[in-house]
Amino acid sequence: MSNPYSNIFRIVATKLRPLLLILSLVVLYRGHQQPGGGFIGGLMAASAYILYALAFNSAEARKKLPLSTSALLGTGLTVIVVSALLSVMAGEPFMTGMWTTLHLPFGQELHLGTPVLFDAGVYLAVIGVLLTIMFDIIEIE
Amino acid sequence: MLLIRIVGVVFFLAFLTPFIDKRLGQISGYLYALMPALLFVLLLKQLPDIIDRHFIIQSVDWFPLLNVRLSFYLDGLSLLFALLITGMGTLVFIYSGYYMQHYPMRGRFYFYILLFMGAMLGLVLANNLITLFVFWEITSFSSFLLIGFNHERPEARAAALQSLLVTGFGGLAMLAGFVLLGNVAGSYELTDLLQDGAVVKGSKMYMPLVLLILVGAFTKSAQFPFHFWLPGAMEAPTPVSAYLHSATMVKAGIYLLARLHPILGGTDLWQFSLGLAGAMTMLVGAYFAFTQFDLKKILAYTTISALGMLVLLVGIGTGLAIMAMVIFLIVHSLYKGALFMIAGAIDKTVGTRDIRRLGGMWPVMPVAAVATFLTLFSMAGLPPFLGFIGKEVIYDAKVQAPEIAVYLAILAVAANIFMVAVAFLFGYGVFFGKKKDPPKIPREPAIPLLIGPVVLSVTSLFMGIYPAILTQPLVMPAVDAVNASPVKLHIQLWHGLNLVFLLSVITVTLGLTLFFFRKPAIKALRKFNQRYFKIEFTDLFGKLVESFLSFTKGHTKVVQHGYHRFYLMLIFIVSSLLVWYQLYNTRGWGFQANWEEIPFYLIGISLLIITSALGAVFTRSRLVAIILLGVIGYAMAFIFILYGAVDVAITLILVETLVLVLFVMVVYHLPSYMPRYSRPTSRIRDGIIALVFGGFMTALVLKAEFIKISPPISDYFLKEAFTKGHGRNIVNVILVDFRGLDTMGEAVVLMIAAIGVISLLKLKPKKKGEE
């Protein structure tokens, strides 16, 4: 049986997927200070999987996901809500931003806050919704 | 923060159930029962403090800007209800432990019912009207889910929807009433409002606000003419009927009326509305209970009657009437909960609830029979049960009611005659008489099914025998909370030979007479019903909903025709006309464009965009058209980068790419060659619309630079993004912090869109003839 897919495309898609995912995480984290953010990061991560689905098929791409697409969407929404509720538990009004700085070894500092968590939720929700829609359309008979 | 924790822990357990229920296995119901039992003890320990009038108020800010606080209040009334909720809850969970053990969606059931329990506790403990309303709506909603629990039955779905529509409608009316009340009194806190009764009663808004709140209370507590949803609610699994639809949720309306009585009560309007609705409901319920065949329907109608009685008593409003109301509330919860549990136990073991197929079962189920009869004696108001005390005090209250005593006494006796007859009908029909052939061989119901009825009937017996020790401490603080003026009353079993006792004797005698002539009586009444009460409220309500839907459908169709191209056309035409009109009004056509400052590469990009657009319009290949649109998008992204909007540019590039892929995927399923589908005339029309729309966009962009309506908000964001939002990327800070709520809403919209796509693509309707 001949292979209807391009092998070059398949190798590119396989190698690009982790790279794009790492890039998307970088974009997500730095989003608060420099161009980037959860929405853009989510789009990038989703395109990594869509590329993979085009090179192989959507079933293979689904297997590479840690969660089902709808679960990703649900997790994203949950993270968003939790990040907004954290301030309530601390006795502040809903959605008050709270920040802390983690001191990592080698003098690095990690500036974390609930808005970053919120952005991570957006990231997951965007991946979830894009892949849900894309995969479903790819799978039309 | 005891009260907040009590409510919180129930919700917490509710949200845990989907994850833990499978691991707990079939005993999960018994384990859940521990929690309400613990809360019951915890609440009972507050009783001495409450009797000493040390009330508990606790609160946290919720929406401080809107004066909404998450505040809680524990006095005699809320304590009594909270004890009922947790106490009945414990028994119901033990009962469901057996009843629900083989249901496939057990975890979901416990989630719903715990959600309800938390909301109900929140409702009775709330000290803020808005907090109360939120919990009130959650109870309606969880009741909807529980009634429709057997969601594969169309009857269950219809009944669930009906109850949600009725109680939801009432809830909204009530909210409007609350807002009016809050505006008049200047506070939403019940503890403040209780001081302001005179102000509220004297205000111009008194009548509308009372009527609105009454609609809420009456729908929830199934008062005539909103009573019809309650018999339908019997579609719910029996533990739900025992818990929500007899002991707790339907009493929420009574709670509200009692709670607001010191604030709103005592006026003619209040007395008249409550008296009329209560008396009607009491009679209608008792009358229709007599002619039912389904055990649960019989109980549902007697519940309606009892709720009517409670509303009537609040309406009379004297100290004695309030005491009668509180006692009867306890009496009714005890006996009705027990009877529902027995009806369910019989249904479970024998396989039917139809009274015509049941009979002569006491030799095989003696425990159930004894528990039933103890309960029924209390329901019929026989001594020495709490029910007797309840009935005596009720008669007493009615006989002493100002002005209308005679009518009330007659009404109460009439309703009670039917109640006595129904009580005997229920007990005799099931346990004595001829043996019938039910679907399963009768045997004693399992022990967990009997714990509830036995505990409740024995409680009712002891509360009747020892009124001073057991009943007084529960009832008096509650009466005290409702009736602002202090009352000195005490409860006793034997009142002596007087008018009230005479009324009791008359009731029981006539009730028994009716019971002995039940066969001809039921036959005659059924015939009478068929002739004169042909209108079923349920059908009437269904018709109302239907005609409303077809009315809205009719005029929605004019604008919502379903053709995407016409929607777009309409949007384009309307917006261009409006903007052109405005541009014409403002005049000033000088668009001071400085052509010399435009760099050459921008001109190049513009030419690229124009060429691609023309190409996309005139090409006859779908793929080429899509790719050309993509080119336009990338070119735009380049312009964004030139002007420093890097974020927007990245987003645009990614979106263009994904949209391109998406379009290719869709186009893949269409023929690759585009024949000329449209006629030349429509092409010319579309061309004109496109030019007008594009023209206004161009004009608008050129003008936008000179229009300054108010100082732009961007200065604020520029200044505060780093200090308040800890971020240098202003766009991102706006998205996740300053305007985070919007983003949250958008995320929800995304989810809804995804669900829409799934339902469109994955859940295809089965065509006729297909498997």
Boltz contact constraints between the chains, C-beta under 6 A:
constraints:
  - contact:
      token1: [A, 31]
      token2: [B, 732]
      max_distance: 6.0
  - contact:
      token1: [A, 32]
      token2: [B, 727]
      max_distance: 6.0
  - contact:
      token1: [A, 32]
      token2: [B, 729]
      max_distance: 6.0
  - contact:
      token1: [A, 32]
      token2: [B, 732]
      max_distance: 6.0
  - contact:
      token1: [A, 33]
      token2: [B, 727]
      max_distance: 6.0
  - contact:
      token1: [A, 33]
      token2: [B, 728]
      max_distance: 6.0
  - contact:
      token1: [A, 33]
      token2: [B, 729]
      max_distance: 6.0
  - contact:
      token1: [A, 34]
      token2: [B, 729]
      max_distance: 6.0
  - contact:
      token1: [A, 35]
      token2: [B, 646]
      max_distance: 6.0
  - contact:
      token1: [A, 35]
      token2: [B, 647]
      max_distance: 6.0
  - contact:
      token1: [A, 37]
      token2: [B, 732]
      max_distance: 6.0
  - contact:
      token1: [A, 40]
      token2: [B, 650]
      max_distance: 6.0
  - contact:
      token1: [A, 40]
      token2: [B, 651]
      max_distance: 6.0
  - contact:
      token1: [A, 43]
      token2: [B, 654]
      max_distance: 6.0
  - contact:
      token1: [A, 73]
      token2: [B, 751]
      max_distance: 6.0
  - contact:
      token1: [A, 73]
      token2: [B, 754]
      max_distance: 6.0
  - contact:
      token1: [A, 77]
      token2: [B, 747]
      max_distance: 6.0
  - contact:
      token1: [A, 80]
      token2: [B, 744]
      max_distance: 6.0
  - contact:
      token1: [A, 80]
      token2: [B, 747]
      max_distance: 6.0
  - contact:
      token1: [A, 95]
      token2: [B, 740]
      max_distance: 6.0
  - contact:
      token1: [A, 97]
      token2: [B, 737]
      max_distance: 6.0
  - contact:
      token1: [A, 99]
      token2: [B, 726]
      max_distance: 6.0
  - contact:
      token1: [A, 113]
      token2: [B, 726]
      max_distance: 6.0
  - contact:
      token1: [A, 115]
      token2: [B, 736]
      max_distance: 6.0
  - contact:
      token1: [A, 115]
      token2: [B, 737]
      max_distance: 6.0
  - contact:
      token1: [A, 118]
      token2: [B, 736]
      max_distance: 6.0
  - contact:
      token1: [A, 119]
      token2: [B, 736]
      max_distance: 6.0
  - contact:
      token1: [A, 125]
      token2: [B, 747]
      max_distance: 6.0
  - contact:
      token1: [A, 125]
      token2: [B, 750]
      max_distance: 6.0
  - contact:
      token1: [A, 129]
      token2: [B, 750]
      max_distance: 6.0
  - contact:
      token1: [A, 129]
      token2: [B, 754]
      max_distance: 6.0
  - contact:
      token1: [A, 132]
      token2: [B, 754]
      max_distance: 6.0
  - contact:
      token1: [A, 133]
      token2: [B, 757]
      max_distance: 6.0
  - contact:
      token1: [A, 136]
      token2: [B, 757]
      max_distance: 6.0
  - contact:
      token1: [A, 136]
      token2: [B, 761]
      max_distance: 6.0
  - contact:
      token1: [A, 137]
      token2: [B, 665]
      max_distance: 6.0
  - contact:
      token1: [A, 138]
      token2: [B, 665]
      max_distance: 6.0
